[in-house]
Amino acid sequence: MKRFSRGKKLNILVSNDDGIDAPGIEALVRELKKIGTVTVVAPEQQQSAVGHAITMNFPIRVKEYHKNGEFFGYAVAGTPADCVKLAVKALLKKKPDILVSGVNHGSNTAISSIYSGTVSAAAEGTFLGVPSIAVSLTTFRPADFRYAAKFARKLVTLVVRKGLPEGILLNVNVPAVPEKQIKGVLMTRQGKAVWNDQFDARRDPANKEYYWLTGALEEAEKELLFDQPAVRNKYVSVTPIHYDLTDYPMLEAMEGWSIAQLK
């Protein structure tokens, strides 16, 4: 569990899945520059819900991105996981002290964290040995990202002091309400809510059929110890997650299956 000495200037890597021109990443960078040196490596285009996809069969192109006439970061023609891999392995002179992915425009609670490019960017950082945090604002409507970014800054300073265990990232979801309406911060479990997917059949101008994915997240829990109910009740949700997908009780139960005899 890596910790940092007080007074050390942090080298912070920032990425996202909404794209380098998204308002959430701009708000995040503005806050994190108060506590360290920030390097942005983010997709040049929207990459929401791409999960942990990586680019293998095409070149990954990188270009400098400027905002308001000033250098802002590196825009990558790839996925969020590509961005983090490329940053740590090629673009940065040394490994960053911490990675923050976000602020995502939309919730990444429950099953959404599996699909999320925002969470996957943080997961890639974790795989590469960088303490990582994913931060999302739980709305898809036009939003004010300032509180979520400020909370991310405060959490970074805490993680820097306390450290994170190997293989663990923090998935943060911030309710999309004014700061004064935030009731508090809860440590939560990943919920079991899933998307009730529906495909809307449509016709293009050439009268060819195509499908548009729609649906709604169906909650499975009501207790505040789970992420989705927590944010619905105006609490910031902080969930420690890892990507060891082994089901250890099932592994133990399968010892009586005589699987070795299947050879």
Buried (B, 14 or more C-beta within 10 A) or exposed (E): EBEBEEEEEBBBBBBBBBBBBBBBBBBBBBBBEEBBEBBBBBBBEBBBBBBBBBBEEEEBEBEEBEEEEEEBBBBBBBBBBBBBBBBBEEBBEEBBBBBBBBBBBBBBBBBBBBBBBBBBBBBBBBBBEBBBBBBBBBBEEEBBBBBBBBBBBEBBBEBBEEEBEEEBBBBBBBBBBEEEEBEEBBEBBBBEBBBEEEEEEEEEEEEEEEEEEEEEBEBBBEEBEBBBBBBBBBBBBBBBBEEEEEEEEEEEEEEEEEEEEEE
